Amino acid sequence: MTNAFVINGGKPLKGEITPQGAKNEALQVISAVLLTEEKVTISNIPDIKDVNKLIELLGDMGVIVQRINEHTYTFEAKDINQDFFLSEAFKSKGGGLRGSIMIVGPLLARFGKASIPKPGGDKIGRRRLDTHFLGFEKLGAQFNYNPENGFFNVDASNLQGTYILLDEASVTGTANVVMAAVLAKGTTTIYNAACEPYLQQLCKMLSRMGAKISGIGSNLLTIEGVEKLGGTEHRLLPDMIEIGSFIGLAAMTGSEITIKDVQYKELGMIPDVFRRLGIKLELRGDDIFIPAQEHYEIETFIDGSIMTIADAPWPGFTPDLLSIVLVVAIQAKGSVLIHQKMFESRLFFVDKLLDMGAQIILCDPHRATVIGLDNQVKLRGISMTSPDIRAGVSLLIAALSAQGQSTIYNIEQIERGYQHIDTRLKALGADITRI
């Protein structure tokens, strides 16, 4: 029997909520501890499955891991057991975790070789790993896929800096290539690099460890290889996807919510996109305050044409928040076209929203038009299953705004990305029970 959430919706919430540390940053910077034998301390680590699995995996490899408090760990990667990478244990653990791809760059850089099982993870279209491997190959790594044991084996005993034009601005791909390049001989230039805040955080951390990286925050990174890296301390940014989710939650449930410590300057255009939906929010210190609103009206473009919200690589709007925007638009006044450019199949959860009474036209796998109900009609509670992390939270927000009872199954998907989400929502007054 899997776990499920039972939600009695339709009640406004109230209070303060603090976003967790950024999941996507955590997977990168925790992998980076493999680049040095010295101690690295990382704080604000979210207590979620994907991150805990990666930490456990590092422990299995021989990294000395100490938990200082609930969200702070130290890592010391002195002795790494190379044989572990060809074991069945690594295959089952590494294969079940998409983030395990992130250890390859650091391992190549420091030890000159790595093996990884073919990765699994979210069902949101074909998330290709080609960018990672093409980058490693440009740096001089040789790799072959062994179909018998399902492992990629990579030999990188002689990594050389070079010019790399990434075939797509993949965040994890850029991070992985950066981690491989910091210890390569000579200078590496990465063009079409991802420039998300998480990647900037990784580069800043590596710089404190002794790496020479210029161009941080742009799509052109220049890395001068160094002999070795040292230890450092690093604090994760708050998770911008959680922050966006809570803004949407406040608006859709007509709640007054304060989101604490958001590192506002790192949020890019996220607050503005929610403002375009008509949601009022104000910055108080480094907190976002959202007043209780009975109505929010979607802006039109200056010429009166229908608002389009589309995702794009940073500093564009993150694809992880499009599902949230889609759900929040259901109770807005006006219409909006949601265009999911970067992943296919991510909009297929709208059928559940239609069952709840939403007015949505799914144009194709990438586009949906939402015709806002303006709170004239409430959604109704239903039973549903969460297909991926972000859709799961979108459905959770819909359920909290709906009249009656909803049940969401497959909440393991939600919990891969959001820590203790039920207890934190309960603290705001949500009627949510885990069964």
Protein Blocks (a to p, Z undefined) as FASTA:
>chain_A
ZZdddddehiaceddddddddfklmmmmmmmmmmpcbdcddehiacdfklmmmmmmmmmn
opacddfblmbccdddfbacfklmmpmklmmmmmmpmklmmmmmmmmmmnopacdddded
jdebjadfklmmmmmmmnopacdddfknopacdddfbccddddddfbdcfklmmmmmmmm
mmmgcjdddehiafbfklmmmmmmmmmnopacehihiabdcddddfbdcdddddddddfk
lmmmmmmmmmmnopacddehkllmlnommmmmmmmnopacddehjaccddddfbdcdddd
fkopacdddddddfbdcfklmmmmmmmmmmmgcddddddfkbghklmmmmmmmmnopacd
dfblkbccdddeklmaccdddddddfbfmlmmmmmmmmmmpgcjdddehklmmmmmmghk
lmmmmmnopacddZZ
